[in-house]
Every structure is written in C-alpha cells, then in structure tokens.
C-alpha cells in the first residue's frame, strides 16, 4: 500500500513516546510505501490536490528499535498527488486548520482518509461531546459553553457543585484547565475576563467551558483508545501532586487500567456515532466513568498502553487501515468487472 501521514513536523516527534511514530514504523515494517507531510505542505498543482512529501527511502534500515528507526530514517522530498495514496492518516496536532482540510475534499472518493475530514470538522473541539444523547448526564457531566460572562457567572452561582472545571474550548494537552471553587467566588469574574477576553459582552472573545466537577478527578482520568467504534486499550493517568490535570505532558504518570462495565457501556453508547462520523481512531478521556473529551486529531497513548499491557496496538490500527483499503479495492474491481460485462453485452 501507499500511505501518507499528514502530521506535525518530523523533528518535533518525541521518539520515546510518540504514537504517530509507532504507526509510521508499523507501516514501513510491513513494506508499505510511507510518506509524511504537514498541513502546511498541501498544495494544488494543475488542479490536482498534492503535497510536498517526505517519502521514507528504501535505504532506511528495517529495525525493531523504533528510536533507532526514527534517528536513522532517510527521506526523499517529492511533490505527490494525494489521490495516488491508498490511505491518508491524519495525525496533525490541534488546533485544527480547517481551511487546510479543503485540499483533501477532492480526494476523499479515491483515498481512505482516517479520520474522515468531515468528522474532523465537526469533532475537533470539545463541543462534540454535546452531540451524544445523554440528557440525564449519566455519561457526560453537565456542561455549559459560552462567551457570555454574566450567563456563566449565573450558572456558577446556581450550581449545586462546590467546585467546577473551567477550560478554553480550543485547549489541548491539559492547557488552561483549572478548578474554580465557590469559596473563591470573588476571583471567578476576573478569570472569565482573562479566559474570554474581548469586550464585556464577549464580542471577539473566546468560548470557554464550565463543567461540573466530577468526584474522583483528583485521582486521575482514564484514556481509552477506540478503533472502529470499539475500545482496544486503556490506561489511567494520575496527576502530579497539587495538579488537577492528568495529562502526562503536564507531569502526570500512567498506570494499568481495566475497563469497568460502566466504561464499556459508555464505549457502546458513543462507538456507533464515531464510526458514522468517520472517526475510526480516537482517544476518549473519562473521569469517574463520565466522558470528558474525545480526541480525534492525533490521539496518543499507544506507547504507554503497549508497555503497560505488553501489546502492540499499532498493529491493530494498521490492520484496520489495510482491511478498509482492501475492501475499497475489491469494490472497485467488482465495479470494473460488472461494467465490462455490460459493455460486452452491448457489443453483441
């Protein structure tokens, strides 16, 4: 197969832990043609969507040592038509450049894109969890999104919770996530001014999320990796002392985790919609068996889950990509055969 990873720059890869690197290595180990490009390298040439790609050269040595593979990968730069790839694997970091996705619209019928660009458009921010039907808040904590400061102050005052979570709508990696407590009410207004910005009515300001604090958050969250609507691995992330954020990049640590029945029920609830939206490989963050976020751009965790459970999840992901490409190729071949039968009949 010919596979293109649209990702962050290669030099920013953290070789010891990077999930994308494990996927790239798995494809190369299976002797697929592998190219990488960034969203900034997408272009149009002669009305054809293309990309300036770094193709992994056959001179690169096959090795099971992924860090050595990363350090010694040999590339050759080419301008390549995107429709020529069997699969495009989207691994760009947030925030999403939605304009850049338009370059891919013309190739989606020719090439399998994971995750689907329409799915990325609708799910690339934290509003996506509101699209799941959970009016009773069984799986999703009560969530409020606005840039109206007076409204958010009223929500905070009326809440039965003694503390709530405040975070930017477009944040990632745990950045900007804070706990606000009722006994610090006098600071809440200034926090909103800082997070929202703009004028007093929120004009030109930023949306923020105000969410019920889920008991047990201080003990960390659970990252669950979903593939084709099913959980394939999980880990618990424990925050550093004195920090509410569980993200490893924010100083947290990881431990082995076995999904509870309620967490499996949550996966069954959201899995079908993820698949319908073309979000085949995602990472969901769960606290107290409630869904906090769905990561659709470049969900991580494969390396750490592999180590905790002695598995190789990148193999399952690439198995899935190969199966989809194979099925699409079978459909194309059958269509071609059927067209030939019709042409032969017309020629008699």
C-alpha positions, 0 to 999 in steps of 0.5 A, a space after each residue: 500500500 501507499 500511505 501518507 501521514 499528514 502530521 506535525 513536523 518530523 523533528 518535533 516527534 518525541 521518539 520515546 513516546 510518540 504514537 504517530 511514530 509507532 504507526 509510521 514504523 508499523 507501516 514501513 515494517 510491513 513494506 508499505 510505501 510511507 510518506 509524511 507531510 504537514 498541513 502546511 505542505 498541501 498544495 494544488 498543482 494543475 488542479 490536482 490536490 498534492 503535497 510536498 512529501 517526505 517519502 521514507 527511502 528504501 535505504 532506511 534500515 528495517 529495525 525493531 528499535 523504533 528510536 533507532 528507526 526514527 534517528 536513522 530514517 532517510 527521506 526523499 522530498 517529492 511533490 505527490 498527488 494525494 489521490 495516488 495514496 491508498 490511505 491518508 492518516 491524519 495525525 496533525 496536532 490541534 488546533 485544527 486548520 480547517 481551511 487546510 482540510 479543503 485540499 483533501 475534499 477532492 480526494 476523499 472518493 479515491 483515498 481512505 482518509 482516517 479520520 474522515 475530514 468531515 468528522 474532523 470538522 465537526 469533532 475537533 473541539 470539545 463541543 462534540 461531546 454535546 452531540 451524544 444523547 445523554 440528557 440525564 448526564 449519566 455519561 457526560 457531566 453537565 456542561 455549559 459553553 459560552 462567551 457570555 460572562 454574566 450567563 456563566 457567572 449565573 450558572 456558577 452561582 446556581 450550581 449545586 457543585 462546590 467546585 467546577 472545571 473551567 477550560 478554553 474550548 480550543 485547549 489541548 494537552 491539559 492547557 488552561 484547565 483549572 478548578 474554580 471553587 465557590 469559596 473563591 467566588 470573588 476571583 471567578 469574574 476576573 478569570 472569565 475576563 482573562 479566559 474570554 477576553 474581548 469586550 464585556 459582552 464577549 464580542 471577539 472573545 473566546 468560548 470557554 467551558 464550565 463543567 461540573 466537577 466530577 468526584 474522583 478527578 483528583 485521582 486521575 482520568 482514564 484514556 481509552 483508545 477506540 478503533 472502529 467504534 470499539 475500545 482496544 486499550 486503556 490506561 489511567 493517568 494520575 496527576 502530579 501532586 497539587 495538579 488537577 490535570 492528568 495529562 502526562 505532558 503536564 507531569 502526570 504518570 500512567 498506570 494499568 487500567 481495566 475497563 469497568 462495565 460502566 466504561 464499556 457501556 459508555 464505549 457502546 453508547 458513543 462507538 456507533 456515532 464515531 464510526 458514522 462520523 468517520 472517526 475510526 481512531 480516537 482517544 476518549 478521556 473519562 473521569 469517574 466513568 463520565 466522558 470528558 473529551 474525545 480526541 480525534 486529531 492525533 490521539 496518543 497513548 499507544 506507547 504507554 498502553 503497549 508497555 503497560 499491557 505488553 501489546 502492540 496496538 499499532 498493529 491493530 490500527 494498521 490492520 484496520 487501515 489495510 482491511 478498509 483499503 482492501 475492501 475499497 479495492 475489491 469494490 472497485 474491481 467488482 465495479 470494473 468487472 460488472 461494467 465490462 460485462 455490460 459493455 460486452 453485452 452491448 457489443 453483441 
